[in-house]
Amino acid sequence: MRRPMETSAYFKLNVEAKSTIALAFSGDGEYCASTHGDHTVKVVDFDSKEVVSTLVGQSRTPWTVKFHPTDPDIVASGCLGFEARVWNCTTQICLRKAEFNRAI
């Protein structure tokens, strides 16, 4: 069973990350993913509070992020640039990209 996280603990992000827009937790509670004004998605190890992946490639700021319900290595994000992406967090590779006619 996981220990409760201290209420005063913070994740360390680089200055370029700017604002945090959205946050999602993996189904196993090991990771959280957050979207940022620098057009990235950052995946953080919840226990160590270290960034383990920075997913780069969204054309605009991602406004939504979700983990796959059973595979914590897979994350989906959608941005203001009318695109959605599916990522492998371990390899930091975009597995799929789809374009839409409005912001995601």
KEKENU-983013 format. One line per field, with one value per residue: residue in three letters; z negated, x negated, y negated of N, C-alpha, C, CB in turn. Coordinates in steps of 0.02 Angstrom, whole numbers, padded with zeros to 5 digits. Glycine has a CB too. Layout:
BEGIN
residu	c(ALA:...)
n_z	c(Z:...)
n_x	c(X:...)
n_y	c(Y:...)
ca_z	c(Z:...)
ca_x	c(X:...)
ca_y	c(Y:...)
c_z	c(Z:...)
c_x	c(X:...)
c_y	c(Y:...)
cb_z	c(Z:...)
cb_x	c(X:...)
cb_y	c(Y:...)
//
This chain:
BEGIN
residu	c(MET:ARG:ARG:PRO:MET:GLU:THR:SER:ALA:TYR:PHE:LYS:LEU:ASN:VAL:GLU:ALA:LYS:SER:THR:ILE:ALA:LEU:ALA:PHE:SER:GLY:ASP:GLY:GLU:TYR:CYS:ALA:SER:THR:HIS:GLY:ASP:HIS:THR:VAL:LYS:VAL:VAL:ASP:PHE:ASP:SER:LYS:GLU:VAL:VAL:SER:THR:LEU:VAL:GLY:GLN:SER:ARG:THR:PRO:TRP:THR:VAL:LYS:PHE:HIS:PRO:THR:ASP:PRO:ASP:ILE:VAL:ALA:SER:GLY:CYS:LEU:GLY:PHE:GLU:ALA:ARG:VAL:TRP:ASN:CYS:THR:THR:GLN:ILE:CYS:LEU:ARG:LYS:ALA:GLU:PHE:ASN:ARG:ALA:ILE)
n_z	c(00000:00038:-00034:-00106:-00020:-00072:-00119:-00092:00011:00171:00350:00452:00583:00739:00774:00898:00916:00885:00856:00776:00851:00859:00768:00738:00665:00664:00678:00586:00491:00486:00567:00625:00751:00831:00918:01008:01033:01117:01221:01192:01121:00963:00872:00713:00583:00450:00318:00309:00356:00471:00639:00764:00898:01038:01150:01310:01445:01475:01567:01512:01349:01244:01183:01120:01042:01025:00948:01012:00966:00913:00944:00891:00966:01076:01138:01179:01263:01294:01393:01415:01546:01628:01627:01575:01480:01454:01340:01299:01144:01093:01201:01253:01375:01501:01536:01610:01707:01728:01821:01798:01823:01732:01571:01452)
n_x	c(-00042:-00024:-00109:-00039:-00064:-00169:-00096:-00166:-00253:-00332:-00334:-00476:-00497:-00563:-00602:-00554:-00436:-00326:-00156:-00050:00071:00160:00185:00153:00171:00087:00163:00109:00059:-00073:-00128:-00112:-00048:-00072:-00018:-00090:-00128:-00236:-00215:-00231:-00215:-00236:-00296:-00292:-00372:-00284:-00326:-00466:-00462:-00522:-00547:-00517:-00492:-00484:-00374:-00379:-00319:-00189:-00093:-00039:00009:00043:00202:00265:00241:00222:00200:00179:00299:00251:00116:-00021:-00123:-00072:-00008:00113:00134:00208:00217:00220:00191:00270:00244:00223:00124:00047:-00060:-00211:-00273:-00392:-00483:-00468:-00410:-00298:-00160:-00042:00046:00174:00273:00392:00541:00553:00500:00432)
n_y	c(00059:-00111:-00250:-00398:-00553:-00687:-00841:-00956:-00932:-00957:-00949:-00962:-01068:-01127:-01300:-01342:-01273:-01347:-01384:-01261:-01164:-01050:-00896:-00725:-00562:-00405:-00243:-00152:-00234:-00271:-00371:-00542:-00647:-00802:-00949:-01086:-01263:-01273:-01190:-01056:-00889:-00829:-00691:-00628:-00540:-00488:-00456:-00489:-00617:-00663:-00716:-00602:-00588:-00695:-00747:-00799:-00895:-00934:-01051:-01164:-01229:-01093:-01048:-00947:-00788:-00614:-00455:-00289:-00167:-00044:-00032:-00111:-00165:-00226:-00377:-00500:-00654:-00815:-00964:-01147:-01165:-01090:-00953:-00782:-00671:-00512:-00442:-00351:-00343:-00292:-00280:-00405:-00430:-00482:-00390:-00393:-00515:-00631:-00744:-00874:-00976:-01073:-01143:-01030)
ca_z	c(00000:00045:-00088:-00085:-00005:-00116:-00089:-00073:00064:00236:00407:00479:00656:00764:00779:00963:00916:00877:00817:00782:00875:00841:00730:00736:00629:00693:00641:00532:00443:00486:00607:00645:00812:00830:00980:00992:01082:01164:01270:01173:01069:00919:00832:00650:00536:00393:00256:00310:00378:00526:00707:00797:00970:01065:01216:01350:01514:01486:01603:01466:01280:01231:01131:01088:01039:00992:00952:01031:00903:00886:00962:00871:01014:01131:01120:01235:01249:01347:01387:01448:01616:01662:01634:01518:01487:01408:01326:01254:01096:01083:01259:01269:01445:01519:01571:01656:01708:01766:01825:01795:01848:01675:01516:01413)
ca_x	c(00000:-00063:-00107:-00012:-00116:-00170:-00059:-00211:-00299:-00322:-00370:-00522:-00492:-00607:-00570:-00522:-00372:-00274:-00098:-00024:00140:00199:00148:00185:00133:00090:00208:00074:00039:-00146:-00148:-00064:-00066:-00046:-00027:-00121:-00128:-00292:-00191:-00255:-00182:-00288:-00275:-00330:-00368:-00249:-00364:-00530:-00446:-00567:-00521:-00545:-00483:-00458:-00347:-00386:-00296:-00123:-00101:-00017:00014:00091:00251:00292:00196:00251:00163:00215:00327:00214:00045:-00046:-00171:-00037:00026:00143:00140:00240:00194:00255:00173:00317:00216:00218:00067:00039:-00132:-00242:-00311:-00459:-00525:-00453:-00392:-00227:-00138:00012:00064:00235:00290:00464:00559:00559:00454:00448)
ca_y	c(00000:-00173:-00299:-00463:-00601:-00745:-00896:-01010:-00909:-00987:-00922:-01012:-01075:-01180:-01366:-01347:-01239:-01398:-01364:-01193:-01170:-00991:-00846:-00659:-00511:-00338:-00198:-00119:-00285:-00281:-00429:-00592:-00683:-00870:-00986:-01151:-01317:-01267:-01141:-00989:-00849:-00803:-00633:-00631:-00484:-00518:-00448:-00527:-00685:-00680:-00710:-00543:-00597:-00758:-00731:-00860:-00889:-00966:-01114:-01218:-01207:-01039:-01067:-00888:-00731:-00555:-00392:-00228:-00140:00013:-00035:-00177:-00190:-00259:-00439:-00537:-00726:-00854:-01033:-01201:-01162:-01045:-00886:-00737:-00626:-00456:-00438:-00302:-00383:-00264:-00297:-00475:-00431:-00490:-00330:-00412:-00586:-00643:-00815:-00886:-01042:-01119:-01129:-00971)
c_z	c(00000:-00017:-00063:-00072:-00054:-00081:-00066:-00017:00131:00289:00434:00555:00677:00773:00844:00964:00911:00835:00827:00798:00850:00807:00730:00699:00663:00648:00582:00479:00441:00519:00611:00707:00808:00897:00962:01050:01130:01216:01255:01126:01028:00877:00772:00610:00471:00328:00255:00327:00433:00593:00741:00872:00984:01136:01256:01420:01527:01519:01561:01396:01273:01173:01098:01092:01001:01000:00978:00967:00873:00901:00946:00917:01071:01106:01184:01215:01309:01337:01424:01523:01656:01671:01569:01533:01435:01402:01288:01209:01087:01139:01279:01344:01453:01561:01624:01651:01751:01764:01829:01820:01792:01620:01475:01339)
c_x	c(-00044:-00055:-00075:-00070:-00111:-00133:-00105:-00260:-00281:-00360:-00414:-00516:-00539:-00567:-00531:-00452:-00314:-00216:-00081:00050:00183:00154:00188:00140:00141:00134:00175:00049:-00036:-00167:-00092:-00092:-00035:-00062:-00050:-00120:-00186:-00278:-00215:-00206:-00239:-00259:-00322:-00318:-00341:-00290:-00427:-00520:-00493:-00532:-00556:-00538:-00459:-00438:-00341:-00358:-00227:-00135:-00082:-00012:00065:00137:00282:00240:00230:00204:00209:00240:00287:00139:00016:-00100:-00138:00003:00054:00147:00174:00224:00238:00241:00213:00289:00217:00159:00071:-00036:-00150:-00288:-00383:-00506:-00519:-00436:-00317:-00207:-00085:00024:00125:00250:00366:00478:00573:00510:00478:00452)
c_y	c(-00062:-00217:-00363:-00512:-00659:-00802:-00953:-00991:-00941:-00948:-00978:-01011:-01131:-01244:-01373:-01315:-01288:-01371:-01291:-01198:-01112:-00940:-00781:-00610:-00444:-00294:-00164:-00169:-00300:-00347:-00480:-00627:-00752:-00904:-01057:-01199:-01315:-01212:-01070:-00955:-00820:-00746:-00630:-00568:-00513:-00512:-00490:-00600:-00709:-00672:-00651:-00547:-00667:-00743:-00795:-00847:-00919:-01034:-01175:-01188:-01150:-01059:-01007:-00831:-00675:-00496:-00337:-00196:-00082:00012:-00104:-00204:-00229:-00319:-00470:-00610:-00760:-00927:-01083:-01203:-01112:-00974:-00848:-00690:-00571:-00444:-00375:-00342:-00357:-00284:-00370:-00484:-00440:-00429:-00344:-00486:-00593:-00718:-00821:-00957:-01092:-01099:-01069:-00992)
cb_z	c(-00061:00107:-00116:-00138:00067:-00134:-00137:-00133:00069:00236:00462:00456:00678:00830:00775:01016:00858:00946:00835:00715:00951:00904:00657:00808:00555:00701:00687:00559:00376:00522:00677:00588:00876:00771:01022:00969:01047:01127:01340:01142:01100:00873:00874:00609:00526:00384:00247:00360:00319:00523:00748:00770:00998:01060:01209:01354:01533:01418:01666:01489:01235:01215:01161:01121:01007:01021:00882:01073:00914:00912:01038:00801:01043:01167:01083:01254:01236:01346:01413:01417:01623:01728:01661:01506:01480:01432:01287:01294:01029:01079:01318:01250:01480:01558:01521:01641:01735:01737:01886:01721:01893:01647:01471:01423)
cb_x	c(00048:-00041:-00179:00038:-00111:-00243:-00008:-00250:-00297:-00345:-00321:-00595:-00419:-00640:-00623:-00565:-00368:-00249:-00038:-00036:00141:00233:00134:00201:00157:00020:00236:00015:00061:-00180:-00169:-00049:-00044:-00076:00038:-00193:-00128:-00357:-00213:-00324:-00135:-00317:-00276:-00309:-00438:-00182:-00382:-00578:-00449:-00630:-00531:-00512:-00433:-00510:-00278:-00459:-00293:-00084:-00059:00052:00034:00054:00305:00359:00128:00322:00135:00169:00397:00243:00035:-00073:-00212:00010:-00023:00213:00070:00317:00123:00236:00100:00335:00146:00284:00001:00078:-00154:-00281:-00276:-00455:-00508:-00511:-00416:-00214:-00110:00077:00005:00295:00256:00490:00620:00631:00447:00395)
cb_y	c(00000:-00213:-00313:-00492:-00626:-00765:-00923:-01033:-00832:-01060:-00894:-00998:-01090:-01159:-01421:-01316:-01190:-01422:-01407:-01152:-01172:-00960:-00870:-00633:-00507:-00307:-00147:-00079:-00265:-00223:-00407:-00643:-00644:-00910:-00988:-01140:-01382:-01251:-01160:-00993:-00792:-00858:-00566:-00694:-00448:-00485:-00375:-00495:-00732:-00635:-00777:-00480:-00545:-00817:-00696:-00883:-00818:-00974:-01113:-01249:-01265:-00972:-01109:-00866:-00749:-00538:-00372:-00179:-00118:00077:-00019:-00172:-00133:-00209:-00489:-00509:-00758:-00842:-01038:-01267:-01147:-01072:-00889:-00696:-00664:-00391:-00499:-00245:-00383:-00187:-00253:-00519:-00366:-00557:-00281:-00372:-00630:-00602:-00849:-00877:-01037:-01121:-01192:-00915)
//
